[in-house]
């Protein structure tokens, strides 16, 4: 109880100090910001619906990028996560897969996209690859943590009959963790859709490309249209992933 | 029975076995025992006596610090080879079943050691293995539950699925850890009867631990009374006297 209190006070102290450092308590600056906000928001309405056909196409490209990147990353993250699981492989063996996983996760997808723009040129392919690599780093880590949570008695029982590691993955690990694996995959898809909407900022295709253009040319009403479209997409994805979870995941 | 078991007078032999999870904190203190082929061998003792540890050491899952264990004629001190491992059935306390798979799929896992081709990875098992798996379920009276997922089965049914999986593995020896302790008396007696019949019919040795005295007296061919890592009594069920049991449980 006393330790909890100590931890909470420490957190509050840290919050206040860091907010102060960041200029949160600078009232003059905040009030200046507020008036800027009013000016800015006047320029953002009403949304310019004239760009809808073109924005719609860009949105489709964004979704394609997110889908392809997520699925591509998923296929690599399953085996990589399996190889990084301490309860199936010796500690010295899992070091390399874990290093790869940590390295890919350290760099955000935006930076990966920049890297791939350099490698494969401007366009959605760079965005897709960037998302895929980040997905591997993120999902593979979650997956090896799920895999390590598999009941060791079940693993022992199946390895005891002389099953191979692949059979272990197929008959124990997959069925025992499929729910968590798929639900994280849906989460990753949602995340990648949000992430892919800004990948265009670095020339990696999709709706982000137009966002960057409209910000630079101060066409805020058009920017509003794009933001509304992304909002609709994100809400749709929320419902879609809830539907997938309800219909396709095992209820236990 | 397999060649390895047939060639030796004992399926398991332990000589002066000492075991500790942490240094000098001995759980087993100089245990010596022999399990003859086809025996129904019961380890009995109070909770915390080290029964599970003894079973794991005998099954080659743990290596003793001192002494020697021979399993199907192979010393376990350097770890047992995979082909011997496949001949040892082990039913853990929580059974080790995959809850989201069906009873039949769980039983089929018993044949993974000899069916390592790519077909099994796609869920395709040879017809004769599927038939044998169904036979094992029939033998234990739950053939009608073959298609049911394990999380829908009762405790007793799960126990039977775990036994059926081990029977499909077809080992000359099966270790079962406390595996009837979650069942009521009648269910436990029913399952042990089924196991004893199978053991005698197929010449399989069963080594298992439990603490229900009436069951032990009724079913154990050989009984090991065990307390604080020491053997108090080793012999047939008839030789087990009330004062001995009292001393073990005190």
Interface residues (C-beta under 8 A of the other chain):
Chain A: X151 X153 X154 X155 X156 X157 X158 X160 X161 X162 X163 X164 X166 X167 X170 X171 X172 X175 X176 X178 X250 X252
Chain B: X61 X82 X83 X85 X86 X88 X89 X90 X91 X92 X93 X94 X95 X96 X97 X98 X99 X100 X101 X105 X109 X110 X111 X112 X113 X114 X116 X120 X121 X151 X162 X165 X169
